[in-house]
């Protein structure tokens, strides 16, 4: 990366903007102070640069840093989300299904990635599934070896799943081996998030009812934040994601003692990582 001089010519201005975007493409986020140091200009100058680039929708500013994309998520219908990263979600679903044993009792939350899991649950001797997702129930109810307990409550049209006090009270009566949970955002500092407050509340109660918390999330969820926090990252046991997950985040998760499973969307294979990747 070329070193930027401190004069105010248009050429240097354009070059500096290009360098900022290049740094962001490599790191996803970077602080104002780091940019000022790397580009040999003042923090005031960097803030002006970031304001201009944000006005062009090329980055997003937050808390003294720049982020390549807007980290805040709007609620979208499940039919729309299901068309995004389809192969990655299928590979994640296949790997998650391999963790389910005969005679298991599990919880499946809501979302398109856990829906992919439901499609891959096959040939189990006997399985009990508690779920908030109506579409998950519809798929699993076709298998005579699976007992499905559909939670009741307020039906969210965007996710085709139930939320609210009725679902929460039902959930308090169960104890299961595993919770498979989908999310809208995965931020190391802020935690796991969803776009809906009531869904976050139900997810927290599901966590209390499970011995192991397994997050299913494709790599596009990293660095994003939904409106409602579900929990801190340290409260989960395992995350299954795809091989494009940011290396730095994978290493941080391993350092926290969280098992990271990376899947290959082409081969639907997986590698469980318990130590930082090289």
C-alpha positions in Angstrom: 0.0 0.0 0.0 1.5 3.4 -1.0 2.3 5.9 1.7 0.0 8.9 1.6 1.5 12.4 1.9 -0.3 15.0 4.0 -1.0 17.6 1.2 -4.6 18.2 0.1 -4.4 17.5 -3.7 -7.3 15.8 -5.3 -5.1 12.9 -6.4 -3.9 12.2 -2.9 -7.5 12.5 -1.6 -8.7 9.9 -4.1 -5.7 7.7 -3.4 -6.3 7.9 0.4 -10.0 6.9 -0.1 -8.9 4.0 -2.2 -6.4 2.9 0.5 -9.1 3.1 3.2 -11.4 0.8 1.2 -8.5 -1.6 0.5 -7.7 -1.8 4.2 -11.4 -2.5 5.0 -11.7 -5.2 2.4 -8.8 -7.0 4.1 -9.8 -6.4 7.7 -13.6 -5.8 7.6 -13.2 -3.1 10.3 -10.5 -0.7 11.4 -10.1 2.1 13.9 -9.8 5.8 13.1 -6.5 6.0 14.9 -5.1 3.0 13.0 -6.1 4.6 9.7 -4.5 7.9 10.6 -1.3 6.2 11.5 -1.2 4.0 8.4 -2.0 6.9 6.0 0.1 9.5 7.8 -2.7 12.0 8.3 -4.6 13.4 11.3 -7.6 11.6 12.8 -9.7 14.7 11.9 -8.8 14.1 8.2 -9.7 10.4 8.5 -13.1 11.2 10.0 -13.8 13.6 7.1 -12.8 10.8 4.7 -15.0 8.3 6.4 -18.0 10.7 6.4 -17.6 11.2 2.7 -17.2 7.4 2.0 -20.2 6.7 4.2 -22.3 9.2 2.2 -21.5 7.0 -0.9 -22.6 3.9 1.0 -19.1 2.4 0.7 -18.7 1.9 4.4 -20.3 2.3 7.8 -19.0 4.3 10.8 -19.4 3.2 14.4 -17.7 3.9 17.7 -14.5 5.4 16.4 -14.0 2.9 13.6 -15.1 2.1 10.0 -16.9 -1.1 9.0 -17.2 -2.4 5.5 -20.9 -3.0 5.7 -23.7 -1.7 7.9 -23.8 -4.1 10.8 -27.4 -3.5 11.7 -30.0 -5.9 10.3 -33.6 -5.4 9.2 -36.2 -8.1 9.6 -36.8 -10.0 6.4 -39.3 -12.7 5.4 -38.0 -16.3 5.7 -38.8 -16.9 2.0 -36.4 -14.1 1.1 -33.6 -15.2 3.5 -33.9 -18.9 2.4 -32.6 -17.9 -1.1 -29.4 -16.5 0.4 -26.3 -18.7 0.8 -28.4 -21.8 0.1 -25.5 -24.3 -0.4 -23.6 -23.0 2.7 -26.8 -23.5 4.8 -27.3 -27.0 3.4 -23.7 -28.0 4.3 -24.2 -26.6 7.8 -27.4 -28.5 8.1 -25.8 -31.8 7.1 -23.1 -31.4 9.6 -25.5 -30.4 12.4 -27.7 -33.4 11.6 -24.7 -35.7 12.1 -24.5 -34.6 15.8 -28.0 -36.0 16.5 -28.1 -39.5 18.1 -30.8 -42.1 18.2 -33.3 -41.5 21.1 -32.1 -37.9 21.3 -34.2 -35.1 22.6 -33.3 -31.8 20.9 -34.6 -28.2 20.5 -34.7 -26.5 17.1 -35.2 -22.8 17.2 -36.2 -20.8 14.1 -34.6 -19.5 10.9 -33.5 -20.7 7.5 -30.3 -22.4 8.6 -32.1 -24.6 11.2 -34.7 -25.3 8.4 -31.8 -26.7 6.4 -31.0 -28.9 9.4 -34.6 -30.2 9.6 -34.3 -31.3 6.0 -31.2 -33.3 6.7 -32.5 -35.3 9.8 -32.9 -38.8 8.5 -32.8 -42.5 9.5 -33.0 -41.9 13.3 -34.3 -44.7 15.5 -36.3 -42.4 17.6 -36.1 -38.6 18.1 -38.0 -36.0 20.1 -37.9 -32.5 18.7 -39.2 -29.3 20.5 -39.4 -26.4 18.0 -40.8 -22.9 17.6 -40.7 -23.1 13.9 -43.9 -24.2 12.1 -42.0 -25.0 8.9 -39.6 -27.2 10.8 -42.5 -29.1 12.4 -44.1 -29.5 8.9 -40.9 -31.2 7.6 -40.2 -33.4 10.6 -43.8 -34.5 11.1 -43.5 -36.6 7.9 -41.1 -39.0 9.7 -42.9 -41.5 11.9 -39.8 -42.0 14.0 -39.8 -38.3 15.1 -42.0 -37.0 17.9 -42.5 -33.3 17.2 -43.6 -30.9 20.0 -44.7 -27.7 18.4 -44.6 -24.7 20.8 -47.7 -22.5 20.8 -48.0 -18.7 20.9 -47.9 -15.7 18.7 -47.1 -16.6 15.1 -44.5 -14.3 13.5 -45.3 -14.2 9.8 -41.8 -13.2 8.7 -40.2 -16.2 10.3 -43.1 -18.7 10.3 -42.4 -19.4 14.0 -44.0 -18.7 17.3 -42.9 -16.4 20.1 -44.4 -15.0 23.3 -45.4 -16.0 26.9 -47.3 -19.2 25.9 -44.2 -20.6 24.0 -41.9 -19.5 26.9 -44.0 -21.3 29.5 -44.2 -24.5 27.5 -40.4 -24.4 27.0 -39.8 -24.2 30.7 -41.2 -27.7 31.1 -38.5 -29.4 28.9 -34.9 -30.6 29.3 -33.0 -31.6 26.1 -29.5 -32.6 25.1 -29.0 -30.0 22.4 -30.3 -26.7 21.2 -29.7 -25.9 17.5 -30.2 -22.1 17.1 -30.0 -19.8 14.1 -29.2 -16.2 14.5 -29.3 -12.9 12.5 -26.0 -11.5 13.9 -22.8 -12.8 15.4 -20.6 -10.1 16.9 -17.7 -11.1 19.2 -18.1 -8.0 21.4 -21.9 -7.7 21.5 -22.9 -11.3 21.2 -25.6 -13.3 19.4 -28.6 -11.3 18.1 -31.9 -11.6 16.3 -34.2 -8.9 14.9 -37.1 -9.6 17.2 -37.3 -9.0 20.9 -39.7 -11.8 21.7 -37.7 -14.3 19.7 -34.6 -13.3 21.7 -36.5 -13.9 24.9 -37.7 -17.4 23.8 -34.2 -18.3 22.6 -32.8 -17.5 26.1 -35.3 -19.9 27.7 -34.4 -22.5 25.1 -30.8 -22.2 26.2 -31.7 -22.9 29.8 -33.4 -26.1 28.7 -30.5 -27.5 26.8 -27.2 -29.2 27.9 -25.3 -28.0 24.8 -25.9 -24.8 22.7 -25.0 -25.2 19.0 -25.2 -22.1 16.8 -25.8 -22.6 13.1 -24.7 -19.5 11.1 -23.2 -19.0 7.7 -20.2 -16.6 7.4 -22.3 -13.7 6.3 -23.6 -13.4 9.9 -20.3 -12.5 11.3 -19.9 -8.8 12.3 -23.6 -8.2 12.1 -26.0 -7.1 14.9 -29.7 -7.6 15.1 -32.0 -5.4 17.3 -32.3 -7.9 20.2 -29.4 -9.6 22.0 -29.8 -13.3 22.8 -26.7 -13.9 24.8 -22.9 -13.3 25.0 -20.6 -15.4 22.8 -19.2 -17.2 25.9 -22.5 -18.8 26.6 -22.4 -21.1 23.5 -20.6 -24.4 23.2 -20.2 -24.8 19.5 -20.7 -22.9 16.2 -21.1 -24.6 12.8 -20.3 -22.2 10.0 -18.7 -22.3 6.5 -15.1 -22.1 5.5 -15.3 -18.4 4.6 -15.7 -17.4 8.3 -13.2 -14.7 9.2 -9.9 -16.3 10.3 -9.4 -13.8 13.1 -12.9 -14.5 14.6 -12.4 -18.3 14.4 -9.1 -18.0 16.3 -10.8 -15.8 19.0 -13.5 -18.4 19.4 -11.0 -21.2 19.8 -9.2 -19.1 22.4 -12.5 -18.8 24.3 -12.8 -22.6 24.3 -15.7 -22.6 21.8 -15.7 -25.5 19.3 -15.7 -24.2 15.7 -16.8 -26.5 12.9 -16.1 -25.2 9.4 -18.0 -26.9 6.5 -17.1 -27.0 2.8 -20.2 -26.1 0.9 -19.0 -27.9 -2.3 -18.2 -31.3 -0.6 -20.5 -30.9 2.4 -17.5 -32.0 4.5 -16.4 -30.5 7.8 -13.4 -30.0 9.9 -13.8 -29.4 13.7 -11.2 -27.0 15.0 -10.2 -27.0 18.6 -7.0 -25.0 18.1 -6.4 -21.8 16.0 -6.2 -22.4 12.3 -3.0 -21.7 10.5 
